[in-house]
């Protein structure tokens, strides 16, 4: 959890959200219980890469035409 918190705190503020709609400011303000949950699911994903986390593998592209 300490590593996750350190990485989140290094993120720049006021950045656009990703595909899930979560901003860096939202992550930085997570209560400890939510940060623990995020740490647990991240660890689970690393330990079980074949687990179905489709949104973690998705990328949304927009072409300017």
C-alpha positions in Angstrom: 0.0 0.0 0.0 2.9 2.3 0.8 4.3 1.9 -2.8 0.9 2.6 -4.4 0.5 5.7 -2.2 4.0 6.9 -3.2 3.3 6.5 -6.9 -0.1 8.2 -6.6 1.4 11.2 -4.8 4.0 11.6 -7.5 1.3 12.1 -10.2 0.7 15.6 -11.5 -2.5 17.4 -10.4 -5.3 18.6 -12.7 -4.8 15.9 -15.4 -7.6 14.6 -17.6 -9.2 11.3 -16.4 -8.5 8.0 -18.1 -11.0 5.7 -19.7 -12.5 4.9 -16.3 -13.1 8.6 -15.6 -10.8 8.7 -12.5 -8.6 11.7 -12.1 -5.3 11.9 -10.3 -6.9 14.3 -7.8 -9.5 11.6 -7.0 -6.8 9.0 -6.4 -4.8 11.4 -4.2 -7.9 11.9 -2.0 -8.8 8.3 -1.5 -9.5 7.3 2.1 -7.2 4.6 3.5 -9.9 1.9 3.1 -10.3 2.7 -0.7 -6.5 2.8 -1.1 -6.3 -0.6 0.5 -8.9 -1.9 -1.9 -7.0 -0.5 -4.9 -3.8 -2.0 -3.6 -5.5 -5.4 -3.2 -7.0 -5.5 -6.7 -3.7 -4.3 -8.2 -1.8 -7.0 -6.4 -4.4 -9.6 -7.5 -4.0 -8.5 -11.1 -0.2 -8.8 -10.9 -0.4 -12.2 -9.3 -3.0 -13.5 -11.7 -2.5 -11.8 -15.1 -5.0 -14.1 -16.8 -7.8 -12.8 -14.6 -10.5 -11.0 -16.6 -9.9 -7.3 -16.1 -10.9 -6.1 -19.6 -11.1 -2.4 -18.8 -7.4 -2.6 -17.7 -6.5 -3.7 -21.2 -8.6 -1.2 -23.1 -7.4 1.9 -24.8 -9.7 4.5 -26.3 -8.3 6.4 -29.3 -9.8 9.5 -30.9 -8.6 10.6 -34.3 -8.8 14.2 -35.2 -10.1 14.4 -38.8 
